[in-house]
Amino acid sequence: MKGPFRPPTHAVVAPRAPAHAAEEPEETRFYDRECYEFNRQLEPAWNDRYCEHCRHYLTARCPHIDEFLDDVEDLSPE
């Protein structure tokens, strides 16, 4: 068995997401928000400005938590 998974060492570059989330493409929807703060518990290579690597992701300190929860509710089986 090989060692633990290592994230890519190259930077991920994506276009800056517009302020209006409803019209954002899915791949940039949760990227490069003004509130992004890297979660230092992750390897430095993960610092790609995606919300899932933010220190406040899915916490009460996230100013966009309602938007994340809306996505989760949309995926729930009926």
PDB file of N, CA, C and O in Angstrom:
ATOM      1  N   MET A   1       0.852  -1.183   0.000  1.00  0.00           N
ATOM      2  CA  MET A   1       0.000   0.000   0.000  1.00  0.00           C
ATOM      3  C   MET A   1       0.893   1.240   0.000  1.00  0.00           C
ATOM      4  O   MET A   1       1.900   1.289   0.706  1.00  0.00           O
ATOM      5  N   LYS A   2       0.527   2.206  -0.770  1.00  0.00           N
ATOM      6  CA  LYS A   2       1.280   3.454  -0.844  1.00  0.00           C
ATOM      7  C   LYS A   2       0.964   4.329   0.358  1.00  0.00           C
ATOM      8  O   LYS A   2       0.012   4.062   1.092  1.00  0.00           O
ATOM      9  N   GLY A   3       1.763   5.378   0.560  1.00  0.00           N
ATOM     10  CA  GLY A   3       1.580   6.309   1.671  1.00  0.00           C
ATOM     11  C   GLY A   3       0.283   7.084   1.554  1.00  0.00           C
ATOM     12  O   GLY A   3      -0.499   6.853   0.632  1.00  0.00           O
ATOM     13  N   PRO A   4       0.045   8.013   2.491  1.00  0.00           N
ATOM     14  CA  PRO A   4      -1.205   8.793   2.482  1.00  0.00           C
ATOM     15  C   PRO A   4      -1.314   9.680   1.241  1.00  0.00           C
ATOM     16  O   PRO A   4      -0.311  10.074   0.644  1.00  0.00           O
ATOM     17  N   PHE A   5      -2.534   9.976   0.880  1.00  0.00           N
ATOM     18  CA  PHE A   5      -2.797  10.835  -0.273  1.00  0.00           C
ATOM     19  C   PHE A   5      -2.171  12.201  -0.057  1.00  0.00           C
ATOM     20  O   PHE A   5      -2.293  12.786   1.019  1.00  0.00           O
ATOM     21  N   ARG A   6      -1.511  12.697  -1.065  1.00  0.00           N
ATOM     22  CA  ARG A   6      -0.911  14.035  -1.014  1.00  0.00           C
ATOM     23  C   ARG A   6      -1.609  14.899  -2.058  1.00  0.00           C
ATOM     24  O   ARG A   6      -1.720  14.493  -3.215  1.00  0.00           O
ATOM     25  N   PRO A   7      -2.079  16.073  -1.675  1.00  0.00           N
ATOM     26  CA  PRO A   7      -2.732  16.957  -2.643  1.00  0.00           C
ATOM     27  C   PRO A   7      -1.716  17.477  -3.645  1.00  0.00           C
ATOM     28  O   PRO A   7      -0.517  17.465  -3.365  1.00  0.00           O
ATOM     29  N   PRO A   8      -2.164  17.931  -4.800  1.00  0.00           N
ATOM     30  CA  PRO A   8      -1.234  18.477  -5.791  1.00  0.00           C
ATOM     31  C   PRO A   8      -0.485  19.678  -5.226  1.00  0.00           C
ATOM     32  O   PRO A   8      -1.018  20.438  -4.417  1.00  0.00           O
ATOM     33  N   THR A   9       0.753  19.834  -5.666  1.00  0.00           N
ATOM     34  CA  THR A   9       1.569  20.939  -5.169  1.00  0.00           C
ATOM     35  C   THR A   9       1.433  22.187  -6.032  1.00  0.00           C
ATOM     36  O   THR A   9       1.896  23.260  -5.644  1.00  0.00           O
ATOM     37  N   HIS A  10       0.806  22.060  -7.193  1.00  0.00           N
ATOM     38  CA  HIS A  10       0.626  23.223  -8.055  1.00  0.00           C
ATOM     39  C   HIS A  10      -0.614  24.008  -7.633  1.00  0.00           C
ATOM     40  O   HIS A  10      -1.549  23.452  -7.056  1.00  0.00           O
ATOM     41  N   ALA A  11      -0.606  25.255  -7.918  1.00  0.00           N
ATOM     42  CA  ALA A  11      -1.735  26.126  -7.558  1.00  0.00           C
ATOM     43  C   ALA A  11      -2.913  25.875  -8.487  1.00  0.00           C
ATOM     44  O   ALA A  11      -2.736  25.664  -9.686  1.00  0.00           O
ATOM     45  N   VAL A  12      -4.095  25.900  -7.932  1.00  0.00           N
ATOM     46  CA  VAL A  12      -5.315  25.773  -8.717  1.00  0.00           C
ATOM     47  C   VAL A  12      -5.787  27.181  -9.030  1.00  0.00           C
ATOM     48  O   VAL A  12      -5.990  27.991  -8.125  1.00  0.00           O
ATOM     49  N   VAL A  13      -5.959  27.466 -10.298  1.00  0.00           N
ATOM     50  CA  VAL A  13      -6.368  28.806 -10.704  1.00  0.00           C
ATOM     51  C   VAL A  13      -7.763  28.717 -11.298  1.00  0.00           C
ATOM     52  O   VAL A  13      -8.012  27.940 -12.220  1.00  0.00           O
ATOM     53  N   ALA A  14      -8.647  29.503 -10.772  1.00  0.00           N
ATOM     54  CA  ALA A  14     -10.014  29.554 -11.278  1.00  0.00           C
ATOM     55  C   ALA A  14     -10.417  31.015 -11.370  1.00  0.00           C
ATOM     56  O   ALA A  14      -9.874  31.854 -10.650  1.00  0.00           O
ATOM     57  N   PRO A  15     -11.349  31.327 -12.234  1.00  0.00           N
ATOM     58  CA  PRO A  15     -11.795  32.715 -12.355  1.00  0.00           C
ATOM     59  C   PRO A  15     -12.471  33.201 -11.080  1.00  0.00           C
ATOM     60  O   PRO A  15     -13.049  32.413 -10.331  1.00  0.00           O
ATOM     61  N   ARG A  16     -12.393  34.489 -10.848  1.00  0.00           N
ATOM     62  CA  ARG A  16     -13.034  35.090  -9.683  1.00  0.00           C
ATOM     63  C   ARG A  16     -14.543  34.970  -9.830  1.00  0.00           C
ATOM     64  O   ARG A  16     -15.111  35.307 -10.868  1.00  0.00           O
ATOM     65  N   ALA A  17     -15.176  34.487  -8.778  1.00  0.00           N
ATOM     66  CA  ALA A  17     -16.617  34.281  -8.808  1.00  0.00           C
ATOM     67  C   ALA A  17     -17.355  35.601  -8.652  1.00  0.00           C
ATOM     68  O   ALA A  17     -16.943  36.437  -7.848  1.00  0.00           O
ATOM     69  N   PRO A  18     -18.434  35.813  -9.399  1.00  0.00           N
ATOM     70  CA  PRO A  18     -19.231  37.028  -9.234  1.00  0.00           C
ATOM     71  C   PRO A  18     -19.958  37.035  -7.894  1.00  0.00           C
ATOM     72  O   PRO A  18     -20.112  35.995  -7.253  1.00  0.00           O
ATOM     73  N   ALA A  19     -20.391  38.191  -7.488  1.00  0.00           N
ATOM     74  CA  ALA A  19     -21.034  38.351  -6.184  1.00  0.00           C
ATOM     75  C   ALA A  19     -22.402  37.687  -6.103  1.00  0.00           C
ATOM     76  O   ALA A  19     -22.824  37.311  -5.009  1.00  0.00           O
ATOM     77  N   HIS A  20     -23.092  37.531  -7.188  1.00  0.00           N
ATOM     78  CA  HIS A  20     -24.441  36.963  -7.166  1.00  0.00           C
ATOM     79  C   HIS A  20     -24.375  35.445  -7.393  1.00  0.00           C
ATOM     80  O   HIS A  20     -24.204  34.982  -8.521  1.00  0.00           O
ATOM     81  N   ALA A  21     -24.515  34.685  -6.303  1.00  0.00           N
ATOM     82  CA  ALA A  21     -24.329  33.236  -6.305  1.00  0.00           C
ATOM     83  C   ALA A  21     -25.317  32.503  -7.207  1.00  0.00           C
ATOM     84  O   ALA A  21     -24.970  31.460  -7.762  1.00  0.00           O
ATOM     85  N   ALA A  22     -26.500  32.999  -7.366  1.00  0.00           N
ATOM     86  CA  ALA A  22     -27.513  32.295  -8.155  1.00  0.00           C
ATOM     87  C   ALA A  22     -27.101  32.117  -9.614  1.00  0.00           C
ATOM     88  O   ALA A  22     -27.524  31.157 -10.258  1.00  0.00           O
ATOM     89  N   GLU A  23     -26.291  33.019 -10.142  1.00  0.00           N
ATOM     90  CA  GLU A  23     -25.889  32.949 -11.537  1.00  0.00           C
ATOM     91  C   GLU A  23     -24.467  32.408 -11.725  1.00  0.00           C
ATOM     92  O   GLU A  23     -23.970  32.369 -12.851  1.00  0.00           O
ATOM     93  N   GLU A  24     -23.813  31.993 -10.648  1.00  0.00           N
ATOM     94  CA  GLU A  24     -22.439  31.513 -10.725  1.00  0.00           C
ATOM     95  C   GLU A  24     -22.394  30.094 -11.289  1.00  0.00           C
ATOM     96  O   GLU A  24     -23.254  29.272 -10.970  1.00  0.00           O
ATOM     97  N   PRO A  25     -21.400  29.804 -12.122  1.00  0.00           N
ATOM     98  CA  PRO A  25     -21.217  28.411 -12.561  1.00  0.00           C
ATOM     99  C   PRO A  25     -20.866  27.538 -11.358  1.00  0.00           C
ATOM    100  O   PRO A  25     -20.233  28.010 -10.413  1.00  0.00           O
ATOM    101  N   GLU A  26     -21.265  26.295 -11.389  1.00  0.00           N
ATOM    102  CA  GLU A  26     -21.056  25.395 -10.245  1.00  0.00           C
ATOM    103  C   GLU A  26     -19.591  25.304  -9.827  1.00  0.00           C
ATOM    104  O   GLU A  26     -19.303  25.263  -8.631  1.00  0.00           O
ATOM    105  N   GLU A  27     -18.657  25.272 -10.781  1.00  0.00           N
ATOM    106  CA  GLU A  27     -17.242  25.097 -10.433  1.00  0.00           C
ATOM    107  C   GLU A  27     -16.620  26.312  -9.746  1.00  0.00           C
ATOM    108  O   GLU A  27     -15.578  26.178  -9.104  1.00  0.00           O
ATOM    109  N   THR A  28     -17.230  27.490  -9.863  1.00  0.00           N
ATOM    110  CA  THR A  28     -16.690  28.682  -9.196  1.00  0.00           C
ATOM    111  C   THR A  28     -17.609  29.198  -8.100  1.00  0.00           C
ATOM    112  O   THR A  28     -17.316  30.216  -7.473  1.00  0.00           O
ATOM    113  N   ARG A  29     -18.700  28.518  -7.869  1.00  0.00           N
ATOM    114  CA  ARG A  29     -19.699  29.002  -6.924  1.00  0.00           C
ATOM    115  C   ARG A  29     -19.160  29.166  -5.507  1.00  0.00           C
ATOM    116  O   ARG A  29     -19.489  30.146  -4.839  1.00  0.00           O
ATOM    117  N   PHE A  30     -18.353  28.245  -5.041  1.00  0.00           N
ATOM    118  CA  PHE A  30     -17.827  28.307  -3.680  1.00  0.00           C
ATOM    119  C   PHE A  30     -16.313  28.512  -3.719  1.00  0.00           C
ATOM    120  O   PHE A  30     -15.557  27.801  -3.056  1.00  0.00           O
ATOM    121  N   TYR A  31     -15.897  29.480  -4.494  1.00  0.00           N
ATOM    122  CA  TYR A  31     -14.477  29.762  -4.686  1.00  0.00           C
ATOM    123  C   TYR A  31     -14.170  31.240  -4.470  1.00  0.00           C
ATOM    124  O   TYR A  31     -14.913  32.110  -4.924  1.00  0.00           O
ATOM    125  N   ASP A  32     -13.089  31.513  -3.785  1.00  0.00           N
ATOM    126  CA  ASP A  32     -12.522  32.858  -3.630  1.00  0.00           C
ATOM    127  C   ASP A  32     -13.503  33.883  -3.068  1.00  0.00           C
ATOM    128  O   ASP A  32     -13.636  34.990  -3.591  1.00  0.00           O
ATOM    129  N   ARG A  33     -14.175  33.500  -2.012  1.00  0.00           N
ATOM    130  CA  ARG A  33     -15.066  34.447  -1.336  1.00  0.00           C
ATOM    131  C   ARG A  33     -14.239  35.424  -0.515  1.00  0.00           C
ATOM    132  O   ARG A  33     -13.118  35.117  -0.112  1.00  0.00           O
ATOM    133  N   GLU A  34     -14.800  36.601  -0.271  1.00  0.00           N
ATOM    134  CA  GLU A  34     -14.089  37.648   0.463  1.00  0.00           C
ATOM    135  C   GLU A  34     -13.784  37.233   1.903  1.00  0.00           C
ATOM    136  O   GLU A  34     -12.887  37.798   2.529  1.00  0.00           O
ATOM    137  N   CYS A  35     -14.507  36.271   2.425  1.00  0.00           N
ATOM    138  CA  CYS A  35     -14.354  35.854   3.817  1.00  0.00           C
ATOM    139  C   CYS A  35     -13.418  34.657   3.979  1.00  0.00           C
ATOM    140  O   CYS A  35     -13.217  34.177   5.095  1.00  0.00           O
ATOM    141  N   TYR A  36     -12.849  34.176   2.886  1.00  0.00           N
ATOM    142  CA  TYR A  36     -11.999  32.979   2.930  1.00  0.00           C
ATOM    143  C   TYR A  36     -10.819  33.153   3.894  1.00  0.00           C
ATOM    144  O   TYR A  36     -10.102  34.152   3.853  1.00  0.00           O
ATOM    145  N   GLU A  37     -10.647  32.175   4.738  1.00  0.00           N
ATOM    146  CA  GLU A  37      -9.505  32.129   5.652  1.00  0.00           C
ATOM    147  C   GLU A  37      -9.070  30.671   5.717  1.00  0.00           C
ATOM    148  O   GLU A  37      -9.829  29.813   6.168  1.00  0.00           O
ATOM    149  N   PHE A  38      -7.861  30.391   5.272  1.00  0.00           N
ATOM    150  CA  PHE A  38      -7.397  29.016   5.148  1.00  0.00           C
ATOM    151  C   PHE A  38      -7.424  28.265   6.478  1.00  0.00           C
ATOM    152  O   PHE A  38      -7.042  28.801   7.519  1.00  0.00           O
ATOM    153  N   ASN A  39      -7.881  27.018   6.423  1.00  0.00           N
ATOM    154  CA  ASN A  39      -7.895  26.140   7.583  1.00  0.00           C
ATOM    155  C   ASN A  39      -6.487  25.571   7.773  1.00  0.00           C
ATOM    156  O   ASN A  39      -6.067  24.685   7.028  1.00  0.00           O
ATOM    157  N   ARG A  40      -5.776  26.070   8.747  1.00  0.00           N
ATOM    158  CA  ARG A  40      -4.367  25.695   8.949  1.00  0.00           C
ATOM    159  C   ARG A  40      -4.187  24.263   9.447  1.00  0.00           C
ATOM    160  O   ARG A  40      -3.054  23.803   9.587  1.00  0.00           O
ATOM    161  N   GLN A  41      -5.278  23.553   9.717  1.00  0.00           N
ATOM    162  CA  GLN A  41      -5.169  22.137  10.075  1.00  0.00           C
ATOM    163  C   GLN A  41      -4.927  21.280   8.838  1.00  0.00           C
ATOM    164  O   GLN A  41      -4.611  20.096   8.952  1.00  0.00           O
ATOM    165  N   LEU A  42      -5.073  21.874   7.659  1.00  0.00           N
ATOM    166  CA  LEU A  42      -4.827  21.178   6.402  1.00  0.00           C
ATOM    167  C   LEU A  42      -3.406  21.439   5.928  1.00  0.00           C
ATOM    168  O   LEU A  42      -2.756  22.389   6.366  1.00  0.00           O
ATOM    169  N   GLU A  43      -2.931  20.583   5.029  1.00  0.00           N
ATOM    170  CA  GLU A  43      -1.616  20.781   4.423  1.00  0.00           C
ATOM    171  C   GLU A  43      -1.618  22.105   3.644  1.00  0.00           C
ATOM    172  O   GLU A  43      -2.637  22.454   3.048  1.00  0.00           O
ATOM    173  N   PRO A  44      -0.509  22.844   3.634  1.00  0.00           N
ATOM    174  CA  PRO A  44      -0.458  24.127   2.913  1.00  0.00           C
ATOM    175  C   PRO A  44      -0.832  24.021   1.430  1.00  0.00           C
ATOM    176  O   PRO A  44      -1.342  24.984   0.857  1.00  0.00           O
ATOM    177  N   ALA A  45      -0.592  22.884   0.812  1.00  0.00           N
ATOM    178  CA  ALA A  45      -0.928  22.720  -0.608  1.00  0.00           C
ATOM    179  C   ALA A  45      -2.436  22.792  -0.864  1.00  0.00           C
ATOM    180  O   ALA A  45      -2.855  23.023  -1.999  1.00  0.00           O
ATOM    181  N   TRP A  46      -3.250  22.600   0.164  1.00  0.00           N
ATOM    182  CA  TRP A  46      -4.703  22.674   0.013  1.00  0.00           C
ATOM    183  C   TRP A  46      -5.200  24.128  -0.027  1.00  0.00           C
ATOM    184  O   TRP A  46      -6.388  24.355  -0.256  1.00  0.00           O
ATOM    185  N   ASN A  47      -4.342  25.091   0.185  1.00  0.00           N
ATOM    186  CA  ASN A  47      -4.751  26.493   0.225  1.00  0.00           C
ATOM    187  C   ASN A  47      -5.038  26.988  -1.199  1.00  0.00           C
ATOM    188  O   ASN A  47      -4.229  27.699  -1.797  1.00  0.00           O
ATOM    189  N   ASP A  48      -6.189  26.604  -1.720  1.00  0.00           N
ATOM    190  CA  ASP A  48      -6.575  26.920  -3.097  1.00  0.00           C
ATOM    191  C   ASP A  48      -7.756  27.884  -3.175  1.00  0.00           C
ATOM    192  O   ASP A  48      -8.284  28.132  -4.259  1.00  0.00           O
ATOM    193  N   ARG A  49      -8.172  28.425  -2.037  1.00  0.00           N
ATOM    194  CA  ARG A  49      -9.232  29.422  -1.919  1.00  0.00           C
ATOM    195  C   ARG A  49     -10.641  28.866  -2.175  1.00  0.00           C
ATOM    196  O   ARG A  49     -11.576  29.635  -2.397  1.00  0.00           O
ATOM    197  N   TYR A  50     -10.794  27.545  -2.145  1.00  0.00           N
ATOM    198  CA  TYR A  50     -12.127  26.954  -2.230  1.00  0.00           C
ATOM    199  C   TYR A  50     -12.725  26.896  -0.836  1.00  0.00           C
ATOM    200  O   TYR A  50     -12.023  26.612   0.135  1.00  0.00           O
ATOM    201  N   CYS A  51     -14.014  27.163  -0.734  1.00  0.00           N
ATOM    202  CA  CYS A  51     -14.692  27.234   0.567  1.00  0.00           C
ATOM    203  C   CYS A  51     -14.470  25.988   1.419  1.00  0.00           C
ATOM    204  O   CYS A  51     -14.348  26.096   2.639  1.00  0.00           O
ATOM    205  N   GLU A  52     -14.417  24.815   0.806  1.00  0.00           N
ATOM    206  CA  GLU A  52     -14.272  23.597   1.592  1.00  0.00           C
ATOM    207  C   GLU A  52     -12.938  23.541   2.343  1.00  0.00           C
ATOM    208  O   GLU A  52     -12.768  22.702   3.228  1.00  0.00           O
ATOM    209  N   HIS A  53     -11.997  24.416   2.004  1.00  0.00           N
ATOM    210  CA  HIS A  53     -10.717  24.475   2.708  1.00  0.00           C
ATOM    211  C   HIS A  53     -10.624  25.709   3.604  1.00  0.00           C
ATOM    212  O   HIS A  53      -9.555  26.035   4.121  1.00  0.00           O
ATOM    213  N   CYS A  54     -11.745  26.380   3.776  1.00  0.00           N
ATOM    214  CA  CYS A  54     -11.805  27.574   4.614  1.00  0.00           C
ATOM    215  C   CYS A  54     -11.954  27.181   6.083  1.00  0.00           C
ATOM    216  O   CYS A  54     -12.583  26.176   6.414  1.00  0.00           O
ATOM    217  N   ARG A  55     -11.385  27.967   6.920  1.00  0.00           N
ATOM    218  CA  ARG A  55     -11.452  27.745   8.362  1.00  0.00           C
ATOM    219  C   ARG A  55     -12.890  27.803   8.891  1.00  0.00           C
ATOM    220  O   ARG A  55     -13.202  27.174   9.902  1.00  0.00           O
ATOM    221  N   HIS A  56     -13.750  28.543   8.225  1.00  0.00           N
ATOM    222  CA  HIS A  56     -15.128  28.737   8.691  1.00  0.00           C
ATOM    223  C   HIS A  56     -16.146  27.876   7.954  1.00  0.00           C
ATOM    224  O   HIS A  56     -17.348  28.015   8.182  1.00  0.00           O
ATOM    225  N   TYR A  57     -15.683  26.986   7.070  1.00  0.00           N
ATOM    226  CA  TYR A  57     -16.582  26.155   6.252  1.00  0.00           C
ATOM    227  C   TYR A  57     -17.511  25.317   7.134  1.00  0.00           C
ATOM    228  O   TYR A  57     -17.057  24.575   8.006  1.00  0.00           O
ATOM    229  N   LEU A  58     -18.818  25.448   6.892  1.00  0.00           N
ATOM    230  CA  LEU A  58     -19.866  24.728   7.605  1.00  0.00           C
ATOM    231  C   LEU A  58     -19.834  24.958   9.116  1.00  0.00           C
ATOM    232  O   LEU A  58     -20.152  24.060   9.896  1.00  0.00           O
ATOM    233  N   THR A  59     -19.453  26.150   9.513  1.00  0.00           N
ATOM    234  CA  THR A  59     -19.504  26.532  10.921  1.00  0.00           C
ATOM    235  C   THR A  59     -20.441  27.730  11.072  1.00  0.00           C
ATOM    236  O   THR A  59     -20.844  28.344  10.084  1.00  0.00           O
ATOM    237  N   ALA A  60     -20.774  28.044  12.290  1.00  0.00           N
ATOM    238  CA  ALA A  60     -21.639  29.207  12.552  1.00  0.00           C
ATOM    239  C   ALA A  60     -20.935  30.518  12.203  1.00  0.00           C
ATOM    240  O   ALA A  60     -21.593  31.548  12.060  1.00  0.00           O
ATOM    241  N   ARG A  61     -19.611  30.494  12.064  1.00  0.00           N
ATOM    242  CA  ARG A  61     -18.859  31.708  11.734  1.00  0.00           C
ATOM    243  C   ARG A  61     -18.858  31.990  10.232  1.00  0.00           C
ATOM    244  O   ARG A  61     -18.383  33.043   9.806  1.00  0.00           O
ATOM    245  N   CYS A  62     -19.378  31.075   9.431  1.00  0.00           N
ATOM    246  CA  CYS A  62     -19.421  31.256   7.980  1.00  0.00           C
ATOM    247  C   CYS A  62     -20.582  32.177   7.612  1.00  0.00           C
ATOM    248  O   CYS A  62     -21.729  31.868   7.937  1.00  0.00           O
ATOM    249  N   PRO A  63     -20.313  33.307   6.939  1.00  0.00           N
ATOM    250  CA  PRO A  63     -21.402  34.212   6.571  1.00  0.00           C
ATOM    251  C   PRO A  63     -22.299  33.650   5.469  1.00  0.00           C
ATOM    252  O   PRO A  63     -23.362  34.208   5.199  1.00  0.00           O
ATOM    253  N   HIS A  64     -21.886  32.555   4.832  1.00  0.00           N
ATOM    254  CA  HIS A  64     -22.661  31.953   3.742  1.00  0.00           C
ATOM    255  C   HIS A  64     -23.267  30.611   4.141  1.00  0.00           C
ATOM    256  O   HIS A  64     -23.657  29.836   3.268  1.00  0.00           O
ATOM    257  N   ILE A  65     -23.355  30.321   5.426  1.00  0.00           N
ATOM    258  CA  ILE A  65     -23.831  29.017   5.884  1.00  0.00           C
ATOM    259  C   ILE A  65     -25.224  28.699   5.352  1.00  0.00           C
ATOM    260  O   ILE A  65     -25.505  27.544   5.031  1.00  0.00           O
ATOM    261  N   ASP A  66     -26.099  29.689   5.252  1.00  0.00           N
ATOM    262  CA  ASP A  66     -27.451  29.446   4.726  1.00  0.00           C
ATOM    263  C   ASP A  66     -27.398  28.931   3.292  1.00  0.00           C
ATOM    264  O   ASP A  66     -28.176  28.056   2.912  1.00  0.00           O
ATOM    265  N   GLU A  67     -26.489  29.467   2.507  1.00  0.00           N
ATOM    266  CA  GLU A  67     -26.336  29.037   1.125  1.00  0.00           C
ATOM    267  C   GLU A  67     -25.868  27.580   1.058  1.00  0.00           C
ATOM    268  O   GLU A  67     -26.358  26.813   0.229  1.00  0.00           O
ATOM    269  N   PHE A  68     -24.928  27.196   1.919  1.00  0.00           N
ATOM    270  CA  PHE A  68     -24.461  25.814   1.964  1.00  0.00           C
ATOM    271  C   PHE A  68     -25.585  24.887   2.397  1.00  0.00           C
ATOM    272  O   PHE A  68     -25.767  23.812   1.825  1.00  0.00           O
ATOM    273  N   LEU A  69     -26.335  25.302   3.402  1.00  0.00           N
ATOM    274  CA  LEU A  69     -27.427  24.472   3.901  1.00  0.00           C
ATOM    275  C   LEU A  69     -28.531  24.335   2.862  1.00  0.00           C
ATOM    276  O   LEU A  69     -29.159  23.281   2.773  1.00  0.00           O
ATOM    277  N   ASP A  70     -28.778  25.368   2.081  1.00  0.00           N
ATOM    278  CA  ASP A  70     -29.754  25.274   0.999  1.00  0.00           C
ATOM    279  C   ASP A  70     -29.358  24.196   0.009  1.00  0.00           C
ATOM    280  O   ASP A  70     -30.212  23.442  -0.457  1.00  0.00           O
ATOM    281  N   ASP A  71     -28.073  24.109  -0.321  1.00  0.00           N
ATOM    282  CA  ASP A  71     -27.585  23.082  -1.231  1.00  0.00           C
ATOM    283  C   ASP A  71     -27.799  21.691  -0.637  1.00  0.00           C
ATOM    284  O   ASP A  71     -28.180  20.767  -1.355  1.00  0.00           O
ATOM    285  N   VAL A  72     -27.561  21.534   0.654  1.00  0.00           N
ATOM    286  CA  VAL A  72     -27.736  20.245   1.306  1.00  0.00           C
ATOM    287  C   VAL A  72     -29.214  19.862   1.280  1.00  0.00           C
ATOM    288  O   VAL A  72     -29.552  18.715   0.986  1.00  0.00           O
ATOM    289  N   GLU A  73     -30.088  20.806   1.583  1.00  0.00           N
ATOM    290  CA  GLU A  73     -31.522  20.530   1.555  1.00  0.00           C
ATOM    291  C   GLU A  73     -31.997  20.150   0.163  1.00  0.00           C
ATOM    292  O   GLU A  73     -32.883  19.308   0.021  1.00  0.00           O
ATOM    293  N   ASP A  74     -31.413  20.764  -0.873  1.00  0.00           N
ATOM    294  CA  ASP A  74     -31.788  20.437  -2.247  1.00  0.00           C
ATOM    295  C   ASP A  74     -31.423  19.006  -2.612  1.00  0.00           C
ATOM    296  O   ASP A  74     -32.063  18.418  -3.484  1.00  0.00           O
ATOM    297  N   LEU A  75     -30.411  18.429  -1.969  1.00  0.00           N
ATOM    298  CA  LEU A  75     -29.957  17.074  -2.265  1.00  0.00           C
ATOM    299  C   LEU A  75     -30.667  16.015  -1.456  1.00  0.00           C
ATOM    300  O   LEU A  75     -30.491  14.824  -1.714  1.00  0.00           O
ATOM    301  N   SER A  76     -31.459  16.413  -0.490  1.00  0.00           N
ATOM    302  CA  SER A  76     -32.139  15.440   0.381  1.00  0.00           C
ATOM    303  C   SER A  76     -33.206  14.677  -0.392  1.00  0.00           C
ATOM    304  O   SER A  76     -33.950  15.265  -1.177  1.00  0.00           O
ATOM    305  N   PRO A  77     -33.283  13.350  -0.169  1.00  0.00           N
ATOM    306  CA  PRO A  77     -34.345  12.576  -0.825  1.00  0.00           C
ATOM    307  C   PRO A  77     -35.706  12.950  -0.257  1.00  0.00           C
ATOM    308  O   PRO A  77     -35.825  13.302   0.917  1.00  0.00           O
ATOM    309  N   GLU A  78     -36.697  12.873  -1.073  1.00  0.00           N
ATOM    310  CA  GLU A  78     -38.042  13.263  -0.614  1.00  0.00           C
ATOM    311  C   GLU A  78     -38.847  12.081  -0.166  1.00  0.00           C
ATOM    312  O   GLU A  78     -39.996  12.238   0.247  1.00  0.00           O
TER     313      GLU A  78
END
